[in-house]
Amino acid sequence: MKKLLAPLGCLGIVVVVIIAIIIIVPFSIMVIIIINILGSKEDISLELYDIGNLSPHVLQYESTVFKYADELGIGHYTPVILGIMQQESGGNPSSTDPMQSSESLCGKIGCIKNADHSIKQGVSHFDNVLTKAGGDLFLAIHSYNFGTGFIDYVKNRNGTYKLNKTVGDKVAYDLAIEFSQEQYQKEILKGNGNMYSCLRAESKPLKACYGDILYVWSVLQYVNLTDGGNSEIVNNVPSGSFAVPVNGQITSTFGMRVHPITKEEKMHNGVDFGIPKGTPVSSASNGIVVKVQNGCTEGDFSCGGGWGNYVIVRHSINKKTYETVYAHLSTPTTSVGQKIKGGEVIGLSGNTGSSSGAHLHFEVHLNGIKNPIDPLTVVNNKK
C-alpha cells in the first residue's frame, strides 16, 4: 500500500482518503459532514436544496406548493415542503388533505376537504413555524411533526437544531429524542401510553415514542443538494452579499429626477447603468427567480409596465428578504423557479419598455416588491 501511495504524494493520499470515505462512511454520517461543511441552514435552504426523489403523486402538487409558498416569500423552500408532504403521506397523499394540515387548522383530522385548501394551510403553517423558529429550518421541519411546543423546548435550552445524534444508521437531534421521551412519559402518566406505538424500531429502546425522532432525517431523504444554476458565471459573489449586476457607468441614481421621456419629475426607484445592448446581466446575489417578463419589443414603452423585459430575483440575506429587479432587457435567459447564484447571468441588456437608450435599470426592494431602497446602500462589492 505504501508503494502505491508514495508516487501519488499528498494530493493523491487526500484523493484516496476521500474516495474511501465516500465508499465506507454510512450515508447518515455523510449527512452530518455535509451539514457541518455547508454551515448556515439559511444559506443551504436558499442555495442548495432542490427537489429529490418524490413520488409522482407528490410531484403533481409542485406548482401549487410553489404558488402559495411564493406568496409568503418562501418559494425557495418548495423542495422542503414537498419533502414534508412525501414523508407525511408515504408518497401517496390523500386527495382531500395531501399536506395533512387539518390539525394545524382546526385541531382535528378531517376538517379540510380539498387539496388546494390543504396545501395553502400546510404552507401557511410551515411559514408560521419557520418564523417562530427564528429561521431555523431544521427546527421548523421537526415542529411540523412535534408541534410548536418543541420550538419553545429547544429555545428554553438555548439549543440550535443540529443532527448530532447517531441512531442506528440514521441521524437525529439529541433534544428531539429528549423531547419525545419526556412527552411519551407524560402521556403514559395520563393513561394514554397505549396510543403511542413507536413509529420506528429505533425509538423503542430509547422509549422515545412521541412523534418521530427521525423526522428531519426522513424529510431530507427527499431533498437533493444542488449547486444552484448552471448558467454562465460572470463573477463570484460571496454568499450573503450583493454586487452590481453589470460593469458600466451609473447614468442615473436613486431618487427624484426628471423622466427622460415623459419630462415629468418623479421618483426613480433604482439605478441605471449605461451599457451596450446585449451585455450580460448577472444576479446581484444568490436567490430564486420569481418573475420573468419576456416578449417586449423596442418602441413599446408600456410593455412590462414600462420595465420592458425584466427579471425579478428573490434573496434571503441575514434573515431579510430582498427582491432585485433587472429591467429593459433585450432577452431574459432564466425562468421562474430557477435557483440563481450571485454573478450568474439572468439576461442580456436592452432598450425595451420606457427606455430612451440601451441600459440596465436595477432596483432593490426590501420585504416586498413595493418597498424600493437605494441599491447602492446594499451593494458592498464591485464587479
N, C-alpha and C positions, 0 to 999 in steps of 0.2 A: 504493500500500500504506500509506504514511504517513497519507494522508487517511482510509483505512478504520480504522486503529488509533487515531487521535487521539481520536475520541469515546469509545472504549472505556475509556481510562485504563489505569492499571497493572494493574487486575484483569483487564481484557479482554485485555491483552497476555499475561498469565500463562495465561489460558484457551486462547488461540490457540496458545501455545507447547506447552502440554500436549497439545492435540489433534494438533499437528504431530508431537510425539514419538511418540504412540500410532500414528500412521499410518506414520511414516517409520522409526523405530528398529526394527531387527530384533528378533524375539521373544527371541533369546538374550541380547541386551543388556538387554532389559526384565527378564529373569530376574535379572541382576546388580543392576539398580536396585532391584527388589523386595526381594531378599535384604538389600541394604545398608540399605534403609529399615526393614525389619522387625527387624533386629538379631539377637538371640539365637535360635539354631536350636531351643533347648529350647522357647521360647515359641511359635515357628512350629509345631512338631510338635504341640503340645497344643491350640493355639487355632485354627490357621488351615489345617490340612491336612484335606482331605476327599477322598472317592473321586472320581476323574476318569473319563476315557473308557476304560473297561475293556471287554474282550470279554465276552459272556455266559458263555463257558467259564471265565473267571476269576471273574466275579461270583458264580457258583454256590457258590464256596468262602468267601464273605464271612463267614457266620455261624461257620464252623469256624475261620477265622483269628482272628476276634474272641474266640471261646471260649478258645483256647489263649493268645492274647496277653493277655487279661484275667486269666487265672490267674497270669501272670507280672507283672502290674501294668503292662503296656504296651499295654492295649487301645486307647489313643488313637493308637497307631502302625499300626492296622489298614489305613488307606488306603495308607500307605507300603509295608507288607508285600505288599499286593495289587499295588502298582505293581511291586515286585520280581518277583512271580510273572509278571506280564504281560511284563516285559522278559525274564525267563529263558526263557519259553515261547513268546514271539512271539504271545501271545494264545490259543494252543491247547495248554494244558498237558496233559502225559501224565496219564492216569487213575490211573497207579500211583505217580507221583512229581511232582506238579504244582509243588512248590517246588524241584525238582531238588536235594534236600538229602541224597542218598545219600552224596556225597563228604564232607560235613561229619560224617556219622555213622561211615562205615567206610573212607573214603579212596579209594573207587572208585565208579563208576557202577553202579547196578542192584541195590544191596542192599536198597533199600526197595521194597516190593511193593504198597502201597495208599495212597490219597490221605490218609486220616486220619493215618497214621504220618508221611507226608511233610510234612504241614503242621505237625504237632506238633514234628517235628525242625527244620523250617525256621524256625519261630517261636522255638524254643529257641536255635538258632544265632544268629539275629538279636539276641536278647536278650543272648547272650554277647558278640558283637562290639560291641554298643552299650555294654555295661558296660566292656569292655576299652578302648573308645574314649573313656571318661570322659563319656559322654552326647553326644559329638559326632556328631550324627545323620548328616551327610553322610559323615563318615569311616566310620561303621558301614555305611552303604549300599554304599560303594565296596569295603569289605573283604569284603562278601558275594561280590563278584566277584573281587577281587585275592587274597583270603586275609588272615588276621590278621597276617601279616608286614608288610603295608602300614601297619598301625597303629603298629608299632614304628618303621618307617621314618619316618613323619611325626613321631612324638614325639621321635625322636633328632635331628630337625632343628628342634625347637621350633615345629612348624607347626600351624596350625589350618585345617581344610578350608574353603576359600573358592573359589567359582567365579570365578577371577581370570585365566583364560587363554582368549582367543578362538581357536577352531579352526574355520575356515570360518565358517559361520553359527551355530555352536554354542558352548557354553562348557565349559571344563574347569578342572582344578586343576593348577598347574604341577608340584607334587610328584607328582601322579599320572602325568603324562607322563614325568617323570624316572624314576620307579619302573619304569614299563613299559619304557622304553628300556634301563635297566640290567638288568632281568630278561631281556629279549629277547636282549641281548648275551651274558649268561651262558649262555642256552640254546644260542645259536649256537656258543659255545666248547665246549660239551659235545657238539656234533654233532646237536643237536635242533632246529636252526633251521627245518627243513622241516616241523616240527609246528605252526608258528605262521604263519598265512596273513594276518594283519592283518584283523581283523573289519570295519574301516571304512576307506574310501578316505582319510579324513583322517589315519589313523595311518601310512600307508605313507611319505610324505615325511619324517615325523618319526622313522621307524624305531622306533615305539612299538607293537610288535605283540604284547606280552604282555598278555592280558586286554583290557578295553575302557576306554580312557581317557575315554570319554564316558558311562560307566555311570550316574553320578548324574544328569547332564542327561537321560538317557533315561528313568530311573525317574520323574523329576519331571514328565515329559510326561503321566503317567497319574495325577497327583495334583493336585487343584484347591486353589487358595487360597480360603478362605471366611471370612466374618466371624463364624463361630460361630452360635449360635442366633438365632432371630428373635422370641422372646417379649418380653414387656414388660420393660424395664429400669427397676428402681425406684431404683437408684443406681449410680454409676460407681465400680468398684473398680479401683484401679491394678493392672496385671499384677504378679504376684509377691507379692501381699499378701492378707490376709484381712480381711473386715469382718463385723460382726454381721449375721445374716440378717434381723432384724426390728427395728423400733423398739418397745421395750417394757421394762417394769421387770423386772429379774432377780429371780425369786422363789425360786430355789434354785441354789446354786453347786456346783462340782465337789468331791467328797469324801464322807466318811461322813455319813450322815443317817438319820433315822427315816422309812421309806417312808410316805407319807400314806394308803395303802390297806391295806397288809399290816401296818403298825406295827412292822415289823422294822428293826433297824439294819443298813444295808447300804451298799455303795458306790454313789454317784451319779456316773455316768461322764460327765456333761455339765452343761450349764447350762440352766435353764428360764427362759423369758420369758413373763410373763403378758400375753396379748393376746386380743382378742375372736376368736371363731370366724369364719373367712373372711378373716382378714388375709393379704395376700400375703406369702409367704416366699421370700426370694431366696437364690441360691447365694452362699456366703461368698467364693468366688474362682473364677477360670476353671478349667474342668475338663470331665470327661466323666461322664455318668450311668452308673453300673454296676449299680444295683439300684433297683427300684421295687416297693413293696408297695401294692396297692390292694384295695378290696372290703371293708375292715373297717367295722363299724358301731359307734356309741357303745354302751357297755354290755358289749361283748365284750372283756373285759380281757386275754384270752390272744392275741388276733389280732395277727399280726405279731410274735410273741414278746414281746408287751407293748408294743411300739412303735406298734401300730396301723398305720395307713397311714404309710409313710415313704419317703424318697428317700435314696440314698447317692450322693455325687459324689466322684470321684477327682481329685486335683490333683497336679501336678508343679511344685514350687517350690524353687528353689535346689538342684536335684538330689536333693530328698527327695520321697517320695510320701506324700500325706495322703489320708484319706477323711473326709468330713464327713457326718454323719447328721442328718436333719431328720424328727423323729418326731411322732406323734399328729396327723397332717394329716387334714383332712376330705377333701381331694381333691388328689392329686398331679397336676400339669399337664405332666409331662415323660415321656420314655420312655427305656429302656435304649439306650445308644449315642449319645445326643444330646450334642453339644458345647454347653457352657454357658458363658456369660460371667459374671464376677463381677457380682452385682447383678441377674441375670436371674431372674425368678420361676420357681420349680420346683414350687410347690404353694400350697395355702391351709391356714391353721392350723385345728386342730380339737380334738376330745376323744376320739379313738379309741384303743383299746388300754388299757393300765393307766394310766388318767388320771382324776384327780378333778375336772377342770375344763379349760376351753379354755386351751391354752398351747402353746408350741413347746419341745420337748426337743431341744437341739442338742449334738452330740458331734463331737470331732475326734480322729482316730486317726492315728498316725504309723507308716508302714511296716507296714501290716496292720490289718485291721478289728478285731483283738483287742488292740490296744495303744492304749487311750484316753489322751489327755493333757488337761490343763485348757485348754479353748478360750480362756480369757481370756489365756493366755500367748502366743498367736499372733495374736490379733485386734489389729491395730495401727492401725485407723482405724474411726471410728464412722459409722453411717448418719446 
